[in-house]
Amino acid sequence: MMMPIEQAAVFLLLVGQEKGQKIIALMDTGEIKAIIPVLRRLTDVSPHVQEFIWAKFKDLGYEADMNPAELLTLIRFLFSDSKFC
């Protein structure tokens, strides 16, 4: 099972570099320090994991036209039972 921080990192990759960078720019320092090392460790994300992450974020309310602030809110929802950083 993937930890929330890993799910968030995969999601940032899946939304694309431009949108992912805009989301990271809205994060606080602690969140950035937590997510960047995880992003650096990601190499290849299998189709199965990609499907899992898309489904997870759709369950959280993801829509393709959401802005970066709204997407960051979804990422933070992943951590409702644990700390982000």
A tleap script that builds the chain and sets N, CA, C and O, in Angstrom:
source leaprc.protein.ff14SB
mol = sequence {
  NMET MET MET PRO ILE GLU GLN ALA ALA VAL
  PHE LEU LEU LEU VAL GLY GLN GLU LYS GLY
  GLN LYS ILE ILE ALA LEU MET ASP THR GLY
  GLU ILE LYS ALA ILE ILE PRO VAL LEU ARG
  ARG LEU THR ASP VAL SER PRO HIE VAL GLN
  GLU PHE ILE TRP ALA LYS PHE LYS ASP LEU
  GLY TYR GLU ALA ASP MET ASN PRO ALA GLU
  LEU LEU THR LEU ILE ARG PHE LEU PHE SER
  ASP SER LYS PHE CCYS
}
set mol.1.N position { 0.830 -1.181 0.000 }
set mol.1.CA position { 0.000 0.000 0.000 }
set mol.1.C position { 0.884 1.258 0.000 }
set mol.1.O position { 1.898 1.326 0.695 }
set mol.2.N position { 0.479 2.219 -0.777 }
set mol.2.CA position { 1.248 3.454 -0.880 }
set mol.2.C position { 0.886 4.407 0.256 }
set mol.2.O position { -0.278 4.541 0.634 }
set mol.3.N position { 1.898 5.054 0.780 }
set mol.3.CA position { 1.683 6.075 1.797 }
set mol.3.C position { 1.093 7.317 1.125 }
set mol.3.O position { 1.298 7.523 -0.071 }
set mol.4.N position { 0.363 8.146 1.876 }
set mol.4.CA position { -0.226 9.357 1.288 }
set mol.4.C position { 0.804 10.255 0.589 }
set mol.4.O position { 0.511 10.826 -0.461 }
set mol.5.N position { 1.995 10.383 1.160 }
set mol.5.CA position { 3.014 11.240 0.539 }
set mol.5.C position { 3.423 10.690 -0.826 }
set mol.5.O position { 3.695 11.456 -1.750 }
set mol.6.N position { 3.467 9.369 -0.952 }
set mol.6.CA position { 3.796 8.753 -2.238 }
set mol.6.C position { 2.654 8.961 -3.233 }
set mol.6.O position { 2.894 9.222 -4.411 }
set mol.7.N position { 1.423 8.844 -2.760 }
set mol.7.CA position { 0.270 9.088 -3.627 }
set mol.7.C position { 0.273 10.523 -4.129 }
set mol.7.O position { 0.004 10.779 -5.303 }
set mol.8.N position { 0.576 11.453 -3.241 }
set mol.8.CA position { 0.623 12.865 -3.622 }
set mol.8.C position { 1.711 13.109 -4.660 }
set mol.8.O position { 1.501 13.854 -5.617 }
set mol.9.N position { 2.863 12.490 -4.476 }
set mol.9.CA position { 3.969 12.662 -5.424 }
set mol.9.C position { 3.603 12.111 -6.799 }
set mol.9.O position { 3.872 12.748 -7.818 }
set mol.10.N position { 2.999 10.946 -6.826 }
set mol.10.CA position { 2.579 10.367 -8.112 }
set mol.10.C position { 1.541 11.275 -8.774 }
set mol.10.O position { 1.601 11.512 -9.980 }
set mol.11.N position { 0.605 11.773 -7.998 }
set mol.11.CA position { -0.406 12.675 -8.546 }
set mol.11.C position { 0.244 13.904 -9.180 }
set mol.11.O position { -0.152 14.326 -10.267 }
set mol.12.N position { 1.235 14.474 -8.508 }
set mol.12.CA position { 1.935 15.642 -9.062 }
set mol.12.C position { 2.580 15.309 -10.405 }
set mol.12.O position { 2.609 16.144 -11.309 }
set mol.13.N position { 3.090 14.103 -10.531 }
set mol.13.CA position { 3.662 13.690 -11.822 }
set mol.13.C position { 2.575 13.515 -12.874 }
set mol.13.O position { 2.751 13.908 -14.027 }
set mol.14.N position { 1.461 12.929 -12.479 }
set mol.14.CA position { 0.398 12.631 -13.430 }
set mol.14.C position { -0.286 13.882 -13.979 }
set mol.14.O position { -0.743 13.880 -15.123 }
set mol.15.N position { -0.364 14.948 -13.184 }
set mol.15.CA position { -1.025 16.157 -13.677 }
set mol.15.C position { -0.145 16.950 -14.634 }
set mol.15.O position { -0.606 17.898 -15.270 }
set mol.16.N position { 1.113 16.563 -14.735 }
set mol.16.CA position { 2.014 17.226 -15.668 }
set mol.16.C position { 2.925 18.220 -14.975 }
set mol.16.O position { 2.627 18.721 -13.891 }
set mol.17.N position { 4.040 18.490 -15.631 }
set mol.17.CA position { 5.079 19.320 -15.032 }
set mol.17.C position { 4.591 20.734 -14.715 }
set mol.17.O position { 4.828 21.242 -13.619 }
set mol.18.N position { 3.920 21.361 -15.656 }
set mol.18.CA position { 3.491 22.749 -15.456 }
set mol.18.C position { 2.517 22.870 -14.282 }
set mol.18.O position { 2.714 23.696 -13.391 }
set mol.19.N position { 1.476 22.051 -14.284 }
set mol.19.CA position { 0.482 22.119 -13.216 }
set mol.19.C position { 1.091 21.648 -11.900 }
set mol.19.O position { 0.805 22.213 -10.845 }
set mol.20.N position { 1.926 20.620 -11.957 }
set mol.20.CA position { 2.589 20.122 -10.749 }
set mol.20.C position { 3.451 21.186 -10.095 }
set mol.20.O position { 3.453 21.322 -8.872 }
set mol.21.N position { 4.185 21.941 -10.904 }
set mol.21.CA position { 5.024 23.015 -10.363 }
set mol.21.C position { 4.179 24.120 -9.729 }
set mol.21.O position { 4.563 24.689 -8.707 }
set mol.22.N position { 3.041 24.417 -10.331 }
set mol.22.CA position { 2.152 25.441 -9.765 }
set mol.22.C position { 1.588 24.988 -8.424 }
set mol.22.O position { 1.428 25.801 -7.514 }
set mol.23.N position { 1.286 23.705 -8.295 }
set mol.23.CA position { 0.785 23.175 -7.028 }
set mol.23.C position { 1.880 23.261 -5.969 }
set mol.23.O position { 1.631 23.715 -4.852 }
set mol.24.N position { 3.086 22.827 -6.316 }
set mol.24.CA position { 4.204 22.871 -5.369 }
set mol.24.C position { 4.476 24.308 -4.924 }
set mol.24.O position { 4.803 24.546 -3.762 }
set mol.25.N position { 4.343 25.258 -5.840 }
set mol.25.CA position { 4.582 26.669 -5.501 }
set mol.25.C position { 3.612 27.170 -4.431 }
set mol.25.O position { 3.917 28.130 -3.725 }
set mol.26.N position { 2.453 26.531 -4.306 }
set mol.26.CA position { 1.459 26.933 -3.305 }
set mol.26.C position { 1.648 26.230 -1.958 }
set mol.26.O position { 1.018 26.603 -0.969 }
set mol.27.N position { 2.504 25.225 -1.921 }
set mol.27.CA position { 2.719 24.465 -0.687 }
set mol.27.C position { 3.531 25.285 0.307 }
set mol.27.O position { 4.289 26.181 -0.065 }
set mol.28.N position { 3.350 24.951 1.580 }
set mol.28.CA position { 4.196 25.601 2.574 }
set mol.28.C position { 5.552 24.888 2.612 }
set mol.28.O position { 5.716 23.818 2.025 }
set mol.29.N position { 6.503 25.482 3.300 }
set mol.29.CA position { 7.880 24.974 3.308 }
set mol.29.C position { 7.961 23.531 3.788 }
set mol.29.O position { 8.692 22.725 3.212 }
set mol.30.N position { 7.223 23.203 4.829 }
set mol.30.CA position { 7.247 21.830 5.347 }
set mol.30.C position { 6.732 20.821 4.346 }
set mol.30.O position { 7.273 19.722 4.223 }
set mol.31.N position { 5.681 21.197 3.629 }
set mol.31.CA position { 5.126 20.305 2.609 }
set mol.31.C position { 6.126 20.087 1.479 }
set mol.31.O position { 6.302 18.968 0.998 }
set mol.32.N position { 6.773 21.163 1.067 }
set mol.32.CA position { 7.765 21.052 -0.012 }
set mol.32.C position { 8.914 20.154 0.422 }
set mol.32.O position { 9.350 19.288 -0.336 }
set mol.33.N position { 9.405 20.358 1.644 }
set mol.33.CA position { 10.514 19.536 2.149 }
set mol.33.C position { 10.123 18.071 2.239 }
set mol.33.O position { 10.974 17.193 2.095 }
set mol.34.N position { 8.849 17.797 2.474 }
set mol.34.CA position { 8.383 16.414 2.574 }
set mol.34.C position { 8.213 15.770 1.204 }
set mol.34.O position { 8.540 14.595 1.032 }
set mol.35.N position { 7.706 16.523 0.225 }
set mol.35.CA position { 7.335 15.914 -1.057 }
set mol.35.C position { 8.504 15.805 -2.045 }
set mol.35.O position { 8.561 14.852 -2.822 }
set mol.36.N position { 9.421 16.754 -2.026 }
set mol.36.CA position { 10.499 16.769 -3.033 }
set mol.36.C position { 11.344 15.491 -2.997 }
set mol.36.O position { 11.596 14.919 -4.057 }
set mol.37.N position { 11.792 15.018 -1.827 }
set mol.37.CA position { 12.574 13.774 -1.834 }
set mol.37.C position { 11.796 12.583 -2.398 }
set mol.37.O position { 12.374 11.716 -3.053 }
set mol.38.N position { 10.506 12.544 -2.146 }
set mol.38.CA position { 9.673 11.452 -2.660 }
set mol.38.C position { 9.561 11.567 -4.176 }
set mol.38.O position { 9.639 10.559 -4.879 }
set mol.39.N position { 9.381 12.775 -4.684 }
set mol.39.CA position { 9.331 12.981 -6.132 }
set mol.39.C position { 10.634 12.545 -6.790 }
set mol.39.O position { 10.621 11.931 -7.857 }
set mol.40.N position { 11.739 12.857 -6.165 }
set mol.40.CA position { 13.052 12.491 -6.731 }
set mol.40.C position { 13.257 10.991 -6.792 }
set mol.40.O position { 13.957 10.492 -7.674 }
set mol.41.N position { 12.645 10.260 -5.851 }
set mol.41.CA position { 12.788 8.797 -5.828 }
set mol.41.C position { 11.916 8.103 -6.867 }
set mol.41.O position { 12.184 6.960 -7.236 }
set mol.42.N position { 10.880 8.779 -7.341 }
set mol.42.CA position { 9.990 8.154 -8.318 }
set mol.42.C position { 10.701 8.014 -9.655 }
set mol.42.O position { 11.262 8.979 -10.175 }
set mol.43.N position { 10.673 6.843 -10.190 }
set mol.43.CA position { 11.294 6.627 -11.492 }
set mol.43.C position { 10.238 6.222 -12.513 }
set mol.43.O position { 9.954 6.961 -13.455 }
set mol.44.N position { 9.673 5.063 -12.319 }
set mol.44.CA position { 8.679 4.559 -13.263 }
set mol.44.C position { 7.393 4.253 -12.498 }
set mol.44.O position { 7.404 3.519 -11.510 }
set mol.45.N position { 6.297 4.823 -12.965 }
set mol.45.CA position { 5.008 4.605 -12.316 }
set mol.45.C position { 4.194 3.679 -13.213 }
set mol.45.O position { 3.841 4.036 -14.337 }
set mol.46.N position { 3.909 2.513 -12.713 }
set mol.46.CA position { 3.207 1.511 -13.514 }
set mol.46.C position { 1.795 1.980 -13.859 }
set mol.46.O position { 1.220 2.801 -13.145 }
set mol.47.N position { 1.234 1.457 -14.958 }
set mol.47.CA position { -0.150 1.792 -15.315 }
set mol.47.C position { -1.132 1.463 -14.188 }
set mol.47.O position { -2.108 2.184 -13.980 }
set mol.48.N position { -0.872 0.378 -13.467 }
set mol.48.CA position { -1.742 -0.007 -12.355 }
set mol.48.C position { -1.741 1.074 -11.269 }
set mol.48.O position { -2.796 1.446 -10.756 }
set mol.49.N position { -0.559 1.569 -10.925 }
set mol.49.CA position { -0.450 2.619 -9.905 }
set mol.49.C position { -1.100 3.905 -10.412 }
set mol.49.O position { -1.780 4.597 -9.654 }
set mol.50.N position { -0.898 4.224 -11.680 }
set mol.50.CA position { -1.522 5.421 -12.249 }
set mol.50.C position { -3.039 5.344 -12.143 }
set mol.50.O position { -3.681 6.320 -11.757 }
set mol.51.N position { -3.614 4.204 -12.480 }
set mol.51.CA position { -5.062 4.012 -12.376 }
set mol.51.C position { -5.534 4.166 -10.938 }
set mol.51.O position { -6.561 4.793 -10.676 }
set mol.52.N position { -4.773 3.586 -10.004 }
set mol.52.CA position { -5.109 3.684 -8.591 }
set mol.52.C position { -5.133 5.146 -8.140 }
set mol.52.O position { -6.059 5.571 -7.449 }
set mol.53.N position { -4.113 5.912 -8.533 }
set mol.53.CA position { -4.015 7.318 -8.112 }
set mol.53.C position { -5.144 8.139 -8.728 }
set mol.53.O position { -5.776 8.932 -8.031 }
set mol.54.N position { -5.409 7.961 -10.030 }
set mol.54.CA position { -6.517 8.701 -10.647 }
set mol.54.C position { -7.831 8.388 -9.942 }
set mol.54.O position { -8.621 9.293 -9.671 }
set mol.55.N position { -8.071 7.106 -9.641 }
set mol.55.CA position { -9.308 6.710 -8.965 }
set mol.55.C position { -9.381 7.338 -7.572 }
set mol.55.O position { -10.435 7.825 -7.162 }
set mol.56.N position { -8.276 7.326 -6.858 }
set mol.56.CA position { -8.226 7.907 -5.518 }
set mol.56.C position { -8.577 9.391 -5.560 }
set mol.56.O position { -9.370 9.871 -4.750 }
set mol.57.N position { -7.978 10.119 -6.513 }
set mol.57.CA position { -8.230 11.556 -6.583 }
set mol.57.C position { -9.618 11.866 -7.130 }
set mol.57.O position { -10.204 12.885 -6.764 }
set mol.58.N position { -10.151 11.021 -7.990 }
set mol.58.CA position { -11.537 11.215 -8.432 }
set mol.58.C position { -12.492 11.023 -7.261 }
set mol.58.O position { -13.497 11.726 -7.150 }
set mol.59.N position { -12.174 10.066 -6.386 }
set mol.59.CA position { -12.979 9.873 -5.179 }
set mol.59.C position { -12.918 11.097 -4.267 }
set mol.59.O position { -13.878 11.397 -3.556 }
set mol.60.N position { -11.786 11.799 -4.291 }
set mol.60.CA position { -11.621 13.004 -3.481 }
set mol.60.C position { -12.298 14.223 -4.117 }
set mol.60.O position { -12.427 15.271 -3.485 }
set mol.61.N position { -12.733 14.070 -5.393 }
set mol.61.CA position { -13.413 15.170 -6.071 }
set mol.61.C position { -12.660 15.778 -7.231 }
set mol.61.O position { -13.044 16.838 -7.726 }
set mol.62.N position { -11.582 15.124 -7.683 }
set mol.62.CA position { -10.776 15.652 -8.782 }
set mol.62.C position { -11.606 15.872 -10.041 }
set mol.62.O position { -12.419 15.035 -10.433 }
set mol.63.N position { -11.371 17.028 -10.662 }
set mol.63.CA position { -11.907 17.332 -11.981 }
set mol.63.C position { -10.787 17.975 -12.787 }
set mol.63.O position { -9.988 18.735 -12.240 }
set mol.64.N position { -10.723 17.680 -14.066 }
set mol.64.CA position { -9.616 18.125 -14.908 }
set mol.64.C position { -9.450 19.639 -14.959 }
set mol.64.O position { -8.343 20.131 -15.173 }
set mol.65.N position { -10.539 20.383 -14.763 }
set mol.65.CA position { -10.444 21.839 -14.883 }
set mol.65.C position { -10.157 22.546 -13.557 }
set mol.65.O position { -10.256 23.770 -13.476 }
set mol.66.N position { -9.807 21.791 -12.525 }
set mol.66.CA position { -9.505 22.398 -11.229 }
set mol.66.C position { -8.212 23.213 -11.308 }
set mol.66.O position { -7.286 22.865 -12.041 }
set mol.67.N position { -8.169 24.297 -10.541 }
set mol.67.CA position { -6.957 25.111 -10.516 }
set mol.67.C position { -5.963 24.534 -9.499 }
set mol.67.O position { -6.331 23.677 -8.695 }
set mol.68.N position { -4.709 24.999 -9.531 }
set mol.68.CA position { -3.694 24.439 -8.632 }
set mol.68.C position { -4.064 24.518 -7.143 }
set mol.68.O position { -3.765 23.589 -6.393 }
set mol.69.N position { -4.695 25.588 -6.709 }
set mol.69.CA position { -5.085 25.695 -5.296 }
set mol.69.C position { -6.104 24.623 -4.928 }
set mol.69.O position { -6.028 24.037 -3.848 }
set mol.70.N position { -7.046 24.368 -5.812 }
set mol.70.CA position { -8.040 23.324 -5.562 }
set mol.70.C position { -7.374 21.941 -5.531 }
set mol.70.O position { -7.738 21.086 -4.724 }
set mol.71.N position { -6.401 21.738 -6.415 }
set mol.71.CA position { -5.698 20.453 -6.445 }
set mol.71.C position { -4.862 20.258 -5.191 }
set mol.71.O position { -4.757 19.141 -4.684 }
set mol.72.N position { -4.270 21.329 -4.687 }
set mol.72.CA position { -3.516 21.227 -3.440 }
set mol.72.C position { -4.453 20.851 -2.290 }
set mol.72.O position { -4.072 20.084 -1.406 }
set mol.73.N position { -5.647 21.376 -2.299 }
set mol.73.CA position { -6.633 21.016 -1.279 }
set mol.73.C position { -6.925 19.517 -1.332 }
set mol.73.O position { -7.033 18.869 -0.291 }
set mol.74.N position { -7.053 18.965 -2.534 }
set mol.74.CA position { -7.273 17.514 -2.660 }
set mol.74.C position { -6.095 16.737 -2.101 }
set mol.74.O position { -6.275 15.741 -1.401 }
set mol.75.N position { -4.883 17.197 -2.414 }
set mol.75.CA position { -3.689 16.531 -1.891 }
set mol.75.C position { -3.719 16.548 -0.367 }
set mol.75.O position { -3.420 15.544 0.279 }
set mol.76.N position { -4.077 17.680 0.194 }
set mol.76.CA position { -4.132 17.779 1.657 }
set mol.76.C position { -5.211 16.878 2.243 }
set mol.76.O position { -5.077 16.421 3.378 }
set mol.77.N position { -6.281 16.614 1.493 }
set mol.77.CA position { -7.317 15.679 1.960 }
set mol.77.C position { -6.746 14.280 2.182 }
set mol.77.O position { -7.221 13.543 3.046 }
set mol.78.N position { -5.731 13.917 1.407 }
set mol.78.CA position { -5.091 12.602 1.586 }
set mol.78.C position { -4.561 12.441 2.996 }
set mol.78.O position { -4.475 11.328 3.516 }
set mol.79.N position { -4.207 13.558 3.609 }
set mol.79.CA position { -3.547 13.530 4.904 }
set mol.79.C position { -4.498 13.827 6.052 }
set mol.79.O position { -4.059 14.206 7.138 }
set mol.80.N position { -5.781 13.660 5.828 }
set mol.80.CA position { -6.769 13.973 6.856 }
set mol.80.C position { -6.585 13.115 8.109 }
set mol.80.O position { -6.952 13.536 9.205 }
set mol.81.N position { -6.025 11.927 7.955 }
set mol.81.CA position { -5.790 11.051 9.099 }
set mol.81.C position { -4.329 11.021 9.543 }
set mol.81.O position { -3.974 10.328 10.496 }
set mol.82.N position { -3.486 11.781 8.840 }
set mol.82.CA position { -2.059 11.803 9.189 }
set mol.82.C position { -1.493 13.162 8.822 }
set mol.82.O position { -2.173 13.990 8.216 }
set mol.83.N position { -0.258 13.379 9.191 }
set mol.83.CA position { 0.373 14.663 8.875 }
set mol.83.C position { 1.014 14.613 7.498 }
set mol.83.O position { 1.540 13.578 7.088 }
set mol.84.N position { 0.971 15.732 6.787 }
set mol.84.CA position { 1.606 15.852 5.479 }
set mol.84.C position { 3.111 15.858 5.646 }
set mol.84.O position { 3.825 15.166 4.921 }
set mol.85.N position { 3.587 16.630 6.588 }
set mol.85.CA position { 5.036 16.764 6.771 }
set mol.85.C position { 5.397 16.631 8.232 }
set mol.85.O position { 6.572 16.715 8.588 }
savepdb mol mol.pdb
quit
